[in-house]
């Protein structure tokens, strides 16, 4: 017992250690929640351990076709009196799931609520199946759900249409309202575009107006961070949401005008006639940056001034430069890097600030992670290249760049730098290091 307490002391407090040793309950949920899957016939998810089972063994399992949904069909046949008015989402209130036998049995005590897996309209037939399960009590099969007035329809969507479930936009309102509780604004805008593309809402404007707050809930922060707008107006926030919805529609050959929706009053594709990603790197107060550079240069010590002089002269003369600022934490590497960024940007040039991690990138003015800025593959290899199309806006930005500062460089694998090097050489049609862009790496090498 003493050994157990000492072993756990590094992980738990003394009181929590004793609580665990005596086996007391750590947590409980009231009421308990039963998750209910939705799948079409033979479309259920199958999980297995490939180390202990082969696909052939899995496919021959006797209970392969039994799921909570198909077992609910069987329960409606076995207990007609109990389930006569029971909907699938409400089945845990009267039935309890027996995992050992994979079947539903009448509930004897306790209270459990059901939560059906969310499915967006882009889910196709699963979305309409879910709609039917929310309206038709005591279904006994998939064919039962497709049947209306003696006619067995080919699809769940056709069955929903025949029953009149798609005559109004109520289902789309419920869909967006439910999704708004669990999805981000970006995901909701994708969902909204999917509803427009894959379905025919009666009043898209009403649908937009009633859910615009959820659809634009992250736009204020994006305007502040990406566009440097400190106090975005409501018009700017909603315009950015409409802009992204229009971008999703454009991929399918549609526009907001096709659905009689308003166009964004502010165009975010470009600023002053240039692509947004480039506009963001040029959207700085040059006078303020120049003042920051002048003050920083005066504050710099001798070693820092040597670094600033060497790098600024290389950029000014458009020479190939490859520098590494090495030093432990607290020696002022980040100050020097931000001063360099201020100088380059104050002259109207483009300087990119990147780092190996998101935490390190926020210390740099206008910082991004190296993976997001260069599109470095996550699965990196010795011959990898960055996923940048030659005609893309990002490629144009990289061609216009005069200085790149890469902080915390030792934290990344050398293949990341090699991939960036190959990409920049290709974009600039220049065989010199990083396409002749002045590169400044920062960090600290730990030598044991």
Beta strands, then each sheet from edge to edge (+ up, - down):
strand 1: 32-36
strand 2: 95-98
strand 3: 103-106
strand 4: 112-116
strand 5: 147-148
strand 6: 151-152
strand 7: 270-271
strand 8: 274-275
strand 9: 322-326
strand 10: 350-355
strand 11: 367-369
strand 12: 401-407
strand 13: 438-443
sheet 1: 1+ 4+
sheet 2: 2+ 3-
sheet 3: 5+ 6-
sheet 4: 7+ 8-
sheet 5: 9+ 13+ 12+ 10+ 11+
end
